[in-house]
Amino acid sequence: MNLVIAEKPSVAQSIAKVIGATIKHDGYLEGPAGPGDLRLGPTGAERRPGYLVSWCVGHLVELAEPEEYDGKYEKWRKEDLPILPTDWLYQVSPGTKKQFQILKELMKREDVDCVTNACDAGREGELIFRLVYEKAGCKKPIKRLWISSMEDEAIHNHIIYNSTTLDCHHKFRNFLFCGIALQRVSDLVCLEHGCSVIKPRKPGEREKRTVYPNRKSIRDKVREDIDLAMSSNPKNMEELLKYLEEMGYEIKRAKHIGIKGEGQKSFLRFDSLGAGYREEDFEKVFKGEESFNPHPREKQSHRYEKPEKKFDMLLDIQDIISKGKGSGYERWAKVHNIKQISQTLIYLRDHDIRDMDELTKRASDSAIRFAEFSQTIKDAEKRMAEITVLKTHIINYSKTKDVYVAYRKAGYSKQFFEAHREEILLHKAAKEAFGQFEAGVPKIKDLNREYSELLKKKKDAYAEYRRIKEENKELQMAKHNLERFLNQQEEEQKQKEKQQSKSGQSL
């Protein structure tokens, strides 16, 4: 077995994903050797060792407090300073004793034959590992995984091309010669298959946009760390939050729990992490009503795809000429109009519209439906705004009631008013708003129910509203194009008749 120790749980999870350590335990991950994990050893085919991946949760071992050197340092005195111990003492951090004990037990396992330091690439990462290694009394061989990028490709390439592989067995003779050999093989394969030949391409055939790889979002990282914390089987929400704090997260305990980790500018609510990670979901898990099995999230494409237009409006060529546009623009406008009227006729055929009267009727009906749905949504939004204001008044009235009663008992004292101006004004505003209700002020519960019904009604209306809006736009555009086309035909016919009459008079 090869024990890989990372500095943070998130880094350990990234490494475990690459090397196949997917079995979760309390404080570490395990990846047993698979049926295909064989290597060639001195005595023939041998089984490749498995992996254990664990983490330090920052500084597991830290410098001891002054009183550990001498009891007299428990209370500092000026004459005792400076304190310069001959031998520096170290102690396990009180908040991370459990994880240190897990690492110590893993290091002492008989099947672990070497330990890999996968802490951060720097002096601090080296020190964090060495202190734990020495405090645990481990004497097994040490290997180093020195990487600064946590991308899967970077971890994989380092493991493959490192001077010593993670199975603690195979070593490359010369890193330079290895690179030269790979270069020659790559060149040979490319030449044989014609991959190294760059063929000239027309500008229209060239790639105009670079496709960048999908990067892990902050919410994805938080969800992965929560999965890791839940693998330790916390008994309640508070214990889960403690695990997350040990991982380096800052927790805000308020009405809604917020979490903030490295690289985050603001707190994230649990409710924003999606199904399976909301506060009510965890409450059900801790009560035993459900098991922790969050729904897999589908990868969403954030690229905006512009909807394809079926057709566009015709241009007024006479207006273009009068504005002084050139002959080239006039030719383009004529071609544009021909294309758009063709697409308009195709649209009318596909929607079984046979004449102008039917098109006019459909466009009129669509406009009426569009106006009705628009008004329905506006009415719902207006009433929802009124409910929000009324709920605010009811809450303010309840909060300031005692203050206003005291104000009346004080004989409407000016001094009392100045001391509680804001509360009294809010109370008066609420009473004024309640004056419009003859049958009494409605209850908050009834207002919440009405608000929910209006919100559902608005959402349902929006789906139909968007469809009708698009349909109305297409019908109105088709009507405009057909009317303009027919008017142009009539004008052209009148001009022909005038020319014919002039030519007949001249004869």
C-alpha positions, 0 to 999 in steps of 0.5 A: 500500500502507498499512503498519500498525504495531502494538505487539504481534503479538497486536494486529497479528493482530486488526487484520489479521483485520478489514482482511483481511490474511491472507497470512503472511510473515516478520514481517508480514501482507499483504492484497492488494486484492480484486476488489471493493475499488474506490473512486471517484477523480478519474479514475473507479474506482480499485483500493483499496490493499492492506495490510501489517500488522507489529509492533514487539515492544515497544521495538525502539529504545531509549536507547543505553548510556553507553559509546556516548557516550564510551568512558570511560563503559564503567566508571563512576566517581563523578566522571563522574556525572551523565552529561548528554549534549547529544544523546540517542542511540538504538540498535536492541535486540540481541534485536529487530534482525531485526524492525526490519530487516523494518520498515525494508524495509517502510517503504522499499518503493516500493508503500508510500505511507503508514504507519499508527501502530497502537501503543497509545493513549498516550504510550508507544505514540506514542514506540515508533512514532516511534523506529522511524519515525525510526531507519529514516529514513522520510519517508512520511505518517503516519496514526494508529489510536487505539483502546483496545479490541481487539474486532473491532467496535471496530477496524472502527468506528474504521476506518470512522468515523475522521477519516481512513480507512486507505486514506489517501484519503478524509476526512470533512468534519465528524464531527458532521454525519456522525453527524447524517446517520446518525441521521436515516437510522436513524430513517427506516428504523426508522419505516418498518419499525415497529422504533422502536415498543416494544410492551408484552409480558407478563412471560412473553414478556420476555427473562429472561437477557442473552446475552453475546458469546463472548470469546476465552479465554487459551488461544485467544490463546496458540494464535494467537500460536503460529500467528504464531510458526510462520509464521516457520518456526522450525527447532526447539523452542528457536527457537520459544520464542525467538520467543514470548519476543520476543512478551512471553511468559515461558517455564518450561523444565522437564519440561513447558514452560510459557508465561505471557503478559500477564494470565495468573496461572499458566503454561500447559503446551503439552500443555493447548493441545489437539491440534496444540499439544502438545510431541510434536506440535511434535517431529514437525513439527520432525523433518519427520514432520508439517506444522504444521496444528492441528485447528480447535477447535469452540466449546463451550457452557459453559452447563449445561443441566438434563436434563428429568425424564420424571416425578417421585415421587408425594407422600403426601397424608395425610402432607402433611395431618398436617404441617399444610399448607394446603388450597392445598398439598393441591390442588397435591399432588393435581394433581402426583400426577395428572400424575406417574402419567400420565407414569409410565404413558406411560413404561411404555407406551413401554418395553413394560411391561405388568404389575407383575410385569414392572416389578418384574423389570426394576427388580430386574435393573437394580439388580443390574447397577448394583451390579455396575458400581459394584463393578467401578469401585470395585475398579479404583479401589482397585487403581489406588490400590495401584499408585500407592502401590507405584510410589512405594515402588519409586521411593523405594527406588531413590533411597534405596538408596545412603544406606541402604547407607552407613547400614549401613556406618556401623554404623547410627550414630545421627548418620548416621540423624539426618542422613539421617532422611527417606531412611532412613525412606522406604527402610524403608517401601519394604522393609516394603511389599515384604514382601508379595510372595513372588514378588518385587517387580513392575517399574515397566513391568508396573505401568504396563501394568496401570494403563493397562488398569485405567484403560481398563476404568474409563472403559469401565465408566463409560459403561455405569454412567451409562446403567444408573444413569439407567435404574435410577433411572427404573425404581425411581421408576416402581415406587414410583409404581405401587405407591403408586397401586395402594395408594391405589386399594385404600384408597379401595375399602376406604373405599367398602365401609365406607361402604356397609356402614354405610349398609346397617346404618343402613337 
